Amino acid sequence: MTSILNIISHSERETLMRAKKLVTTFKSGDLVVLSGELGSGKTIFARGLAEGLGHDEKNINSPTYTFVNEYNGDKPLYHFDMYRIRDVSELKEIGWDDYLSKDGLIVVEWGEKIKKMLPEIYYQVSFEIVSENKREIKIEFISKNES
């Protein structure tokens, strides 16, 4: 596990803009796991990533009840939300393995709930609520092969 970046954000707009700029760090096929408690900024960050890829952030919503929203175009984004997943076997039903082989950025909110199904290499973005208007965002590169 290698820490890449620590960010302090003071507003939703700042979180969105930071993600929009950071999207250039990721390449097609990368998986980005967003972890943190409810209201910590995960969906706002996903919107920023989507906007950075050329999608209208106003159309980006958390797929809490559908597990995945697809945003196609020149630079696709596949936005998963595992908050309501009961068992990892549900991933087969939505074609998880197929998504892992698609071109595009894969963003997974609550990815810690499917940890054993995550690929060998991914990015972990952790959100911590410091205060009402302050979030600490930590980005790490994860390689399960490293000890």
Secondary structure per residue as TSV (DSSP state, phi and psi in degrees):
chain	resnum	aa	ss	phi	psi
A	1	M	-	360.0	124.8
A	2	T	E	-123.2	120.8
A	3	S	E	-73.9	126.7
A	4	I	E	-97.0	-43.3
A	5	L	E	-158.1	139.7
A	6	N	E	-118.3	130.5
A	7	I	E	-126.5	140.9
A	8	I	E	-110.1	125.3
A	9	S	E	-115.1	140.0
A	10	H	S	-109.5	3.3
A	11	S	S	-164.7	163.7
A	12	E	H	-60.8	-42.4
A	13	R	H	-60.7	-41.8
A	14	E	H	-65.4	-41.3
A	15	T	H	-60.9	-45.5
A	16	L	H	-61.2	-45.7
A	17	M	H	-67.4	-37.4
A	18	R	H	-62.9	-45.0
A	19	A	H	-63.7	-40.4
A	20	K	H	-58.8	-40.5
A	21	K	H	-74.9	-35.8
A	22	L	H	-72.5	-18.6
A	23	V	G	-58.8	-24.9
A	24	T	G	-68.5	-16.1
A	25	T	G	-69.8	-29.0
A	26	F	S	-97.8	152.3
A	27	K	-	-119.3	165.5
A	28	S	T	-55.4	133.1
A	29	G	T	96.7	-13.0
A	30	D	-	-71.7	150.9
A	31	L	E	-116.2	130.4
A	32	V	E	-120.7	117.8
A	33	V	E	-96.9	127.1
A	34	L	E	-107.8	120.1
A	35	S	E	-127.2	142.8
A	36	G	-	158.4	166.3
A	37	E	S	-71.3	167.9
A	38	L	T	-53.5	135.5
A	39	G	T	79.7	11.9
A	40	S	S	-88.1	-13.1
A	41	G	S	121.1	8.4
A	42	K	H	-61.3	-49.6
A	43	T	H	-68.4	-36.2
A	44	I	H	-61.5	-43.2
A	45	F	H	-62.4	-43.9
A	46	A	H	-60.3	-39.8
A	47	R	H	-62.5	-40.4
A	48	G	H	-64.3	-42.0
A	49	L	H	-60.1	-44.8
A	50	A	H	-62.1	-43.8
A	51	E	H	-63.2	-39.6
A	52	G	H	-62.8	-24.9
A	53	L	T	-89.7	0.6
A	54	G	T	99.2	7.8
A	55	H	-	-92.2	153.0
A	56	D	-	-77.2	113.3
A	57	E	G	-60.9	-22.3
A	58	K	G	-67.8	-21.7
A	59	N	G	-92.6	0.3
A	60	I	-	-93.6	116.8
A	61	N	-	-126.6	154.5
A	62	S	-	-69.7	128.8
A	63	P	-	-84.1	48.0
A	64	T	T	-54.5	-39.8
A	65	Y	T	-97.6	-9.8
A	66	T	T	-114.4	-6.1
A	67	F	S	73.6	-37.9
A	68	V	E	-146.3	138.6
A	69	N	E	-117.9	133.9
A	70	E	E	-104.4	132.6
A	71	Y	E	-121.8	99.6
A	72	N	-	-87.4	170.5
A	73	G	S	143.9	-162.6
A	74	D	S	-59.9	-35.8
A	75	K	S	-128.1	89.4
A	76	P	-	-66.3	152.7
A	77	L	E	-133.7	132.6
A	78	Y	E	-114.9	112.4
A	79	H	E	-107.6	110.7
A	80	F	E	-103.2	150.6
A	81	D	E	-134.4	115.1
A	82	M	-	-99.3	13.7
A	83	Y	T	-55.1	-41.8
A	84	R	T	-98.2	5.5
A	85	I	-	-67.6	134.7
A	86	R	-	-97.5	-32.6
A	87	D	-	-150.8	142.2
A	88	V	T	-62.8	-17.6
A	89	S	T	-63.1	-22.6
A	90	E	H	-64.3	-22.3
A	91	L	H	-63.7	-36.1
A	92	K	H	-60.9	-39.1
A	93	E	H	-63.1	-30.8
A	94	I	T	-97.1	2.4
A	95	G	T	77.5	37.3
A	96	W	H	-50.0	-49.1
A	97	D	H	-62.1	-34.7
A	98	D	H	-65.3	-41.7
A	99	Y	H	-62.8	-36.6
A	100	L	H	-64.7	-19.7
A	101	S	T	-103.1	2.5
A	102	K	S	-83.1	155.8
A	103	D	S	-74.5	142.3
A	104	G	S	127.0	166.3
A	105	L	E	-89.9	133.4
A	106	I	E	-108.0	122.4
A	107	V	E	-118.6	127.4
A	108	V	E	-125.9	110.6
A	109	E	E	-79.9	143.0
A	110	W	T	61.4	33.6
A	111	G	G	-63.9	-19.9
A	112	E	G	-62.4	-19.9
A	113	K	G	-74.5	-14.9
A	114	I	G	-124.5	32.1
A	115	K	G	-50.0	-41.8
A	116	K	G	-71.7	-11.2
A	117	M	G	-101.0	-1.2
A	118	L	S	-75.1	150.8
A	119	P	-	-67.8	173.6
A	120	E	S	-61.5	-33.6
A	121	I	E	-127.6	131.9
A	122	Y	E	-161.9	172.4
A	123	Y	E	-104.7	136.6
A	124	Q	E	-110.5	122.2
A	125	V	E	-116.0	114.1
A	126	S	E	-107.5	135.5
A	127	F	E	-114.1	131.6
A	128	E	E	-125.8	130.0
A	129	I	E	-80.1	114.1
A	130	V	E	-88.8	-43.6
A	131	S	E	-156.0	-178.3
A	132	E	T	-52.5	-40.3
A	133	N	T	-116.9	23.6
A	134	K	E	-138.2	127.7
A	135	R	E	-126.3	139.6
A	136	E	E	-101.6	126.4
A	137	I	E	-119.1	122.3
A	138	K	E	-117.5	125.6
A	139	I	E	-111.8	129.0
A	140	E	E	-131.4	149.0
A	141	F	E	-97.0	124.8
A	142	I	E	-110.3	128.8
A	143	S	E	-129.0	113.6
A	144	K	T	-64.7	-17.3
A	145	N	T	-77.3	-19.0
A	146	E	-	-83.6	144.9
A	147	S	-	-98.7	360.0
